[in-house]
Amino acid sequence: MKLEDGISSPILYSQQRIGLKGKPFKIYKFRSMSLDAEKDGIKWAEKADPRITRVGHYLRKYRIDELPQLFNVFRGDMCFVGPRPERPHFSEQFEESIPYYNHRHNVKPGLTGWAQLKYPYGCGKEDAIEKLKFDLYYIKHRSFILDLLILVRTSEIVLFGKGR
């Protein structure tokens, strides 16, 4: 990253997300996008997003960009398994237009979740609706066994690079 964007470029970044009971918190990630990724405003990341750096493609494929979120887990903002936390901008839009969207905030967000395993990377309202179905299923049926299954499947994705 330092070679690609300059020696003074940051490796980590934080971003506001919505957590348990709708409370905002800062999520930490390894930076996978260019420094000016949001110069034109907040946008969804796309499948072949030109804002993603060369190193960022690798970080995302193996989900390495998510590792700093372990800090969020240890701080108590997140769990290992749960619905992925959304940015406030998108969360507000979805709460207004998607029924039951706010039910996601009844549990702590997670590093990984049922929706991440069952649905491809989303980038819009229609994808948010589909992912919500899996999140609500998880919330209704959450158990130690389901969490264990999600963690094992996520490990396979990370170890063998089956993501994106």
N, C-alpha and C positions, 0 to 999 in steps of 0.2 A: 504494500500500500504506500509505503514511504517513497519507493522508487517511482510509482505510478503518479502520485499526486503531490510529491514534494516532501522534504524532510520535516517540515513543520505541520503537515496534515495530521489530524487526529485519527487514531485507530478505533477508538470507542466513541459511541455517541449515545445520548439518552433521548427519549421521546415520551411524551405524555400518553398514557393509556388509561382505560377505564377498568376498574377492578371490582372487587366484592362490594355489593350494595351501591354500585355506581360511583364509587369514590375514585378520583384520579390518582395515579402514581406514575413515577418515572421508570420506564423499562430501559435496560441497558443492552446494547448489541455491539458487535464488531461492525464497523462501517463497511458496507458492500456497494454503496452508490457514490457517485461523484460528489464533490463538495457542494456543488450548486444544484443538486438534484431537485430541490423544491423552489427554485428561483421564480417559477411561474405559478406557485401555489401548491397546495396539497393535492396529490394525485395517487391513485392506486398504482402499485407496481404491476407491470404487465409481464407476460411470458418472456418476450424477447426485449425487455426494457433497455433502451440505449443508455439509461442513467447508471446501469450496473457496470462496475469496473471489471477488468479482466480477473483480478484477484477475487472480486465479489462473486463472480460466477462460481468459482470453486468453493468459496465459503458457503454460498447458498445451497449448492448441490449436496454438500455433506452436512449441512445445517450447522456448520461451525460458527456462523454469525450469531447463532442463538446462545452460545455458551455463556456469555456474561449474564444471562438471565438467571443463572444459578444464584447469583447475588440476590436477585429479586425473590427467589425461593427461600434463601436463608434469612432474608429480611422479613418474610411473611407476607409479601405482596402477592405472591403466586404459589401454586402447588406444582408438582411435577406433571399432573394430569388434570385437565379441565378445558373449558372453552378458551381459545386464544383471545387475549385482550385486544380490544379495538381502540383506535385513536378516537378521541372525543368528537372530532368533526364528523366522522362517519357514524359513530355510535348515536349521536343526536339525530342524524338523518334517519337512521334505521329505526330508532325508537318511535319516531313520528309516523313512519310509513309501513313498518312490518309488525304485524300483531305478534305479541309474546316475545319480541326481541329482548325486552328488558329482563326476562326470566334468566338470561345468561348471567346476570349479575347476582343471582342468588347463591352462586358458588364462586370460590376463588378461581381466577383464570389460571391456565396451565402452560407449561413449556410445550406440551403436546396434547393432543386431544383426539377424540373419536372422529370429529369432522376432518381433521388433517389426514387421517388414515383413509377415510372413506370418500373424500371429495378432493379433486385437484385444486391447485392454487386458485383462489378466487380474486376477481377484480371488478366487482360491481354489485349492484343491488340484487340481481337475480342469483348470483353466486352466494351472496349473504343469506338469502332466503333458503337456499339448498343446504348451506352449512348449518344454519339455525336448526333445521330438522334433526341433524346429527347431534348438535349440542343439546337439544331438548331431550333426545333419546338418552344421551349420556347422563344428563342430570336426573332423569327419572329412574334409570337403571344402575346408577353408579354403585360400585362395590369394589372390594379388594381385588376380586378375580378380573373384573373388567379393566381396572387400572393396570393390573399386571399384564393383561393381554395387550393393552395399548402401549405399555412401555417396551414389551418384547418386540412388537411389530415396528415401533419407532426405532429401536436399536438396529433392526434389520435394514431399515431404510438408511439410517446414518452410516452404518458399517459398510454397506454394499453400494451406497450412492444411488439408490433407486429413486430419489427425489428429483423433481423438476427435470 
